[in-house]
Amino acid sequence: MNIREKYITEFEKSLNKFVEELKKHVSTETGEWTVKGFIDIYKNIYTISSDTKIVSKILEIHIFPVILKFANDAGYKIILATHQNYYPDLTFVNKENDEIKFALDLKTTFRRDDKSAKFTLGSYGAYFKERDKSKNIQFPYNQYTGHYCLGVIYTRIDFDDDLSDIEIFQVNELEENYGNQIDPIGEREITKVENLKSITSVIKDFDFFAVAKWKIASDGKGSGNTANIGSVSNIDDLRAGNGVFSKLGEEWFDEYWINYGDAKIIRDNKAVPITNIWDFLEFKGRTDLIDKVGNGAKKRKSK
């Protein structure tokens, strides 16, 4: 085992142990999110919309203090992305050897059903292809020892994202030092409850996983017209790191996505952009590796 592999092994071991403890931090014994809403000085509790952007941002804030502790315990300092659109969300730099850096993106999403959820895994554009450049990335891609995804999957309780449906509660277990505001706020009544657990959370039943992003990558784009790598969608495969490239290896992941849509193959006397792993292996003359294509690949077209 070389030095790089040693750091990767140790980082993954620490990261997986951390993930096992995350559920206790964010959920109650019944599986509900411990965040019930936000509070004003009158100790009114305003429930949160189940809008995914709102939930994702609050989840990130909720998890961040324990990520800081994990980093310190594992011997790393954290550098936050200096711009909103920069990759990654968090850079872990080893305190004793600053050449060792790990990229970690926080990915949160809700279950589409009992078995599926999906993430985007970062761009396959400029910084991914030009790995010695620093455009839209904290450090050049090739300076990172590994690239990881911390995934959070949850079930939404309320699928109505209408902000007008936000409820307001006062909780008896909170002492009122600022007086009782029990009059309606606008047209919204304030509901009295005994304790915070009486308020229903907007999400529940968390699944956490941390894995190298190449292991959960699919061979398809993650969203619309943006240059984002898509993940596989089966939750068991996400947790286990069983993606399209998991058996092929990271080198094939890199080469496929660097050439995605640019390399071409002849089909019916036309040059067709390669956007699936089957055509790419044929293009590379490596159809002998077809049996190593992992779960979640695009459906193979019959010739």
Buried (B, 14 or more C-beta within 10 A) or exposed (E): EEEEEEBBEBBBEBBEEBBEEBBEEBBEEEBBBEBBBEEEEBBBBBBBBBBBEBBBEBBBEBBBEBBEEBBEEBBBEBBEBEEEEBBBBBBBBBEEEEEBBBBBBBBBBBBEEEEBBBBBBBBBBBBBBBBEEBEBBBBBBEBBBBBBBBBBBBBBBBEEEEEEEEBBBBBEEEEEEEEEBEEEEEEEEBBEBEEBBBBEBBBBBBBBBBBBBBBBBBBBBBEEEEBBBBBBBBBEBBBBBBBBBBBBBBEBBBBBBBBBEEBBBEEEEEEEEBBBBBBBBBBBEEEEBEEBBBBBBBEEEEE
